[in-house]
Amino acid sequence: MSEEKTDEIFEGKTFESLLKDIYTNSTRKEAQIQILITELKPMIKNIGDAIIIVPLIKDYMEIAVKNDEALIKMAAIVQKAYLRTSGGDGGLVLTDAEKEQLIAEVGRVGVSK
């Protein structure tokens, strides 16, 4: 699969760079969430403050998880295509359903950034 990792799956993006993005995003989001919680913690003096601040943290975390899930789905689709063609010429073959799913995920990731 080494050659497949360097094949471009869409403009400017290889399978290897997609996997790297998943890891980098996950690591960066974890650090950002920790910083956010650390900075907001002193602001919570009573239950009223918590009612306002905690949902903001929750929303931020949900967005981060959705972005990572979309990238993981894209990687799974591409990996299936590579596995399907591993005995052939090594080209990327997607079913129509996988193409539609990949386009939808690319759109979702693009919109959420």
N, C-alpha and C positions, 0 to 999 in steps of 0.2 A: 504494500500500500504506500510505499515511499514516494513513488512517482505521482500517485493520486493526491498526496498531500499538497503537491505544488501545482496541480491543475487548477485553473481559475474556475470557480463555480458560478460567479457573477462578477461584474465589473470591479476589479481591484481586490477581490476576496478569494482566497484559497481555503481549502478545508483546514489546513494547518493554522492559518490566521484566524479562522472562525473559532477553532478550539482555543486558541490563545486569547481571543476576545472574551470568550465565556469565562475563562479562568481569571483574566484581568478584571473584568467587570465585577465578578463575584467577590474578589479580594478587595477591590476598591470600595464597593458598596458596603461590605462588612466594616471597613475602617470608617467610612463616612457615617454610617449609622451609629457606631460607637462614639464618634466625636459629637454627633448631634445629641445623643442621649446624655453624654457627659456635660455638654453646654446647657442643655435644657433642665437637667436635674436640679440645679440650684434655684431655678425659677419657680419650682413647685413648692409653695409654702403651705397650701391647704388643698382640700378636695376640689374646690372650684378651679384652682389653677390646673390640677391634674385633669379635670374634665375637658379643659380647653387644649392642653398640650399633648396628652397621650394620643388622641385621635390623629393629630398631625404626624406624630412618629409612626403610627400604624399605617397611615396612607403612604408615607414615604417608603416604608418597608414593603408594602404590597406592590408598589410601582417597580421597585428594584427586583422583586421576585418575578413579576410578569415579564420584565425585559429579559432576565436570565432564562426563563422558561421558553420564550420565543427563540432565543439563540440556540438552546438545546434542541428544540424541535427541528430547527433548520439543519443542525448538525446530524441529527438522526436520519432525516430525509436523504441528505447527501451520502451518508454512510451506507444506507440501504442501496442506493444507486450504485455506489462503488462495489459493494459486495455482489450485487446482481451481475456486474460486468467483469468480475475479477478473472474469469476464465476467458474472456474475449479480448478485444483490442485495448482494454483499459479505459475506454471512453465512458463518460458519464451518461447513463441512461435513466431517465425518469419517466414514470407513468404520467398520464395526463392529470390524474388526481394528485400525485406528488408535486407536479409542476404548479398546480393551482395552490396547494398548501404552502409550498415554498414561497411563491409570490405573495401570498397573504401574510406569511410570517415576516418577510422582508419589509412589507408595507407597515406592519404593526411595529416592528423595531424602529423603522424610520420615523414613524409618527411619534413614538414615545420618547425619542431622544430629543 
